[in-house]
């Protein structure tokens, strides 16, 4: 301001003898300058207001666009992807830019900044990775379905995927011993991970044979009982990125493959995977002798025949030998009477034992027919069965066995895709009331902290400790839509008015 005063004083002093210029200066300062300044101020305020409105519109548009469109970018292959509601599909940068510009034009209020908004959105898209998203239930079930040729149950496929996800999250503590039938699948996953992510040997801790690994950190992966190498078909090969996303999701959801095993109701899978975890060669041989042999005066088994019995014992359990030949023979000689002349173990012969399980009592007591009931999944029924008091002695059941028991005993029960039971509820788990209570709890918070869409609501729901257990995302969203009504649109976006 001092410089302005000096400048003005200087001009007045300079032209004080010039009446004409002094008059023009006086008129300009007294009459014109205030109007000019007022005009400049008004235009500046209009520009500021316009900029603020455009910034607000840009922020709203970008948030809405990114929520409604799952565009992502893979830097390694320099590939943009779009999500079709189930799977990830390749798309071009031009396709995304066209979608952005056409959406801006349709909305109207952001047209002056459409190129600025386009650049900002493309930057955000390039920062998004498909691994960040929770896979859709349809993609999970589709992938598990394609893996049935490799794994005997859905839980065994889930365990494998969770172990793959652990490797993706740099947790390679465990060594996974697999059947040779999975060799092509492992190779395909390794190749896909390099193609999409750019890292080599993702599954370097997956081994086809036991090579003296630490028992405590060794895990068996249960696969279909065959020695043939299964080929990865074209459909599964096309869905390798989705498989990686599901694997990463499972690892994040369960924490690790070991933790997954402690949460599933398939004891045989847990026992198989942890076969070596708390054991030792000496304990394994002791168990083998107890289960596969019995004492018999006058009987004997040659060493080569005992090794065959050992192999048969392991084959029936689909387990590769976890003890080297010489070590096995040495332990057997320590535990049994051995005749060097005949190269035989004396006073012993072989035998085997069966197992049994039960399920129908739980169904009869707890599962009831109810028209238009929320979907009830087979694995949910098994989990509820495991929690019930009457299941302690009969919980050896897989998804496949449960479906077989239900369809045989209750032929009128409809099960879609071998997964979802229609028009039935479990009286110990009121899904609708659980969701209703959850939404009520959220509504007590400040509206600004409440979820803006069903996706975010489900994320919060799965973290809720009061849940009996977590229902599927699809079931949760169906119940929410019934509870929220017209306050949630087709994109799953929740109107803030719903929260009050």
Secondary structure, DSSP 8 states (H G I E B T S, - for coil): -HHHHHHHHHHHHHTTT-HHHHHHHHHIIIIIHHHHHHHHHHHHHHHHHHHHHHHHHHHHHHHHHHHH---EEETTTTEEEEE-SSSEEEE-HHHHHHHHHHHHHHH-TTGGGHHHHHHHHHHHHHT--GGGS---HHHHHHHHHHTTTT-SSHHHHHHHHHHHHHHHTT---SEEE--GGGHHHHHHHHHHHHHHT--S-TTTTEESS--S--GGGEEE----S-SS-----HHHHHTHHHHHHHHHHHHHHHSSHHHHHHHSS-HHHHHHHTTTTT--HHHHHHHHHHHHEEEEEEEEEEHHHHHHHHHHHHHHTT----S-HHHHHHHHHHHS-EETTTTEEEEEEE---------HHHHHHHEEE-TT---EEHHHHHHHHHHSGGGTT-----HHHHHHHHHHH-TT--EETTTEE-SEEETTB-HHHHHHHHHHHHHTS-GGGS-SBHHHHHHHHTT-TTSSS---HHHHHHHHHHHHGGGB-TT-BB-GGGG-
